[in-house]
Amino acid sequence: MCPVIEVNELKRIFGDQKAVDGITFAVEPGEVFGLLGPNGAGKTTTVRLLNGILPPSAGTARIFGLDPTTNGAAIRKRTGVLTETPALYERLSARENLEFFATLQGLSPSELNRRVKEMLDFFELSSRADNKVETFSKGMKQRLALARALVHQPPLLFLDEPTSGLDPEAAQQVDDLIADLGQTDGQTVILATHNLLEAQRLCDRVAIMNHGKILALGSLHELSYKLWPVTWVDFMFHVKPANHLADKLKTLRGVIQVQFDADRGSLSVQVENTAVIPEIVRCLVEQDASILRVNPRDYTLEDIYFTLQAGES
């Protein structure tokens, strides 16, 4: 199966500023792919390039095999885009906004009515469907903007901070929707967000950006391994272990170093890989250590993100 998005050495320069500086990546069908980075990292410019809103200064992009520079209109027929600010007609009602955008996407009258009703119901806007958008709160406008991006069921979605301005319940609903899109409908999602917990929960892979470049690309596991190829494992005990246990563990193959916390009665062991952990447990049991807990340290997306960004500062 061909990638939905293929980007090769893509650049966009504004005067002296390299907004996008030679990025390369591919996105597979049904994938939730995250674009992460601080303001000015190049995320929004990348989305505009991929939708044919901006021409590239160099490099190539292909969306559904099409060049956004020459086939932007055809690509935008098959994408849904949620921008940083809801792009809605304030003097129209919620229903009129959805009907207008659905008409632009070529939905038949029967399909249009069904999808508009589904979106109003799903985003809990039915009771305000005929009110003008200018009377809506920020959160309601965000929900309507999401409904607008989804109304024609596009195979590719670009979502820029989709839960911004939403209360926790609505944000959870949107997150659940994003998670289901690829699994249920096979839709591909490009998620640009500052919410690292949201990205960790939803994204299959992420591209971490700064100054127009991709600093790292991959799944959480892949990025963790690239930054920290060795693993720390923390051992807690019912009864404080004997001091000689640390020396015993140091003799095991695959153990790099051992730290003993005398006050807490705990051991921290750095190993070459997780396959070493069962041997450590076996050794501790043979030494009559009363193990309470074994915790291999997991690195979060936040750990990865700030480690990479610190290297750029």
Rosetta blueprint (number, residue, H / E / L):
1 M L
2 C L
3 P L
4 V L
5 I E
6 E E
7 V E
8 N E
9 E E
10 L E
11 K E
12 R E
13 I E
14 F E
15 G L
16 D L
17 Q E
18 K E
19 A E
20 V E
21 D E
22 G E
23 I E
24 T E
25 F E
26 A E
27 V E
28 E L
29 P L
30 G L
31 E L
32 V E
33 F E
34 G E
35 L E
36 L E
37 G L
38 P L
39 N L
40 G L
41 A L
42 G L
43 K H
44 T H
45 T H
46 T H
47 V H
48 R H
49 L H
50 L H
51 N L
52 G L
53 I L
54 L L
55 P L
56 P L
57 S L
58 A E
59 G E
60 T E
61 A E
62 R E
63 I E
64 F L
65 G L
66 L E
67 D L
68 P H
69 T H
70 T H
71 N H
72 G H
73 A H
74 A H
75 I H
76 R H
77 K L
78 R L
79 T E
80 G E
81 V E
82 L E
83 T L
84 E L
85 T L
86 P L
87 A L
88 L L
89 Y L
90 E L
91 R L
92 L L
93 S E
94 A H
95 R H
96 E H
97 N H
98 L H
99 E H
100 F H
101 F H
102 A H
103 T H
104 L H
105 Q L
106 G L
107 L L
108 S L
109 P H
110 S H
111 E H
112 L H
113 N H
114 R H
115 R H
116 V H
117 K H
118 E H
119 M H
120 L H
121 D H
122 F H
123 F L
124 E L
125 L L
126 S H
127 S H
128 R H
129 A L
130 D L
131 N L
132 K E
133 V H
134 E H
135 T H
136 F L
137 S L
138 K H
139 G H
140 M H
141 K H
142 Q H
143 R H
144 L H
145 A H
146 L H
147 A H
148 R H
149 A H
150 L H
151 V L
152 H L
153 Q L
154 P L
155 P L
156 L E
157 L E
158 F E
159 L E
160 D E
161 E L
162 P L
163 T L
164 S L
165 G L
166 L L
167 D L
168 P H
169 E H
170 A H
171 A H
172 Q H
173 Q H
174 V H
175 D H
176 D H
177 L H
178 I H
179 A H
180 D H
181 L H
182 G H
183 Q H
184 T H
185 D H
186 G L
187 Q L
188 T E
189 V E
190 I E
191 L E
192 A E
193 T L
194 H L
195 N L
196 L H
197 L H
198 E H
199 A H
200 Q H
201 R H
202 L H
203 C L
204 D L
205 R E
206 V E
207 A E
208 I E
209 M E
210 N E
211 H L
212 G L
213 K E
214 I E
215 L E
216 A E
217 L E
218 G E
219 S L
220 L H
221 H H
222 E H
223 L H
224 S H
225 Y H
226 K H
227 L H
228 W L
229 P L
230 V L
231 T E
232 W E
233 V E
234 D E
235 F E
236 M E
237 F E
238 H L
239 V L
240 K L
241 P L
242 A L
243 N L
244 H H
245 L H
246 A H
247 D H
248 K H
249 L H
250 K H
251 T L
252 L L
253 R L
254 G L
255 V E
256 I E
257 Q E
258 V E
259 Q E
260 F E
261 D E
262 A L
263 D L
264 R L
265 G L
266 S E
267 L E
268 S E
269 V E
270 Q E
271 V E
272 E L
273 N L
274 T H
275 A H
276 V H
277 I H
278 P H
279 E H
280 I H
281 V H
282 R H
283 C H
284 L H
285 V H
286 E H
287 Q L
288 D L
289 A L
290 S L
291 I E
292 L E
293 R E
294 V E
295 N E
296 P E
297 R L
298 D L
299 Y L
300 T L
301 L H
302 E H
303 D H
304 I H
305 Y H
306 F H
307 T H
308 L H
309 Q H
310 A H
311 G H
312 E H
313 S L
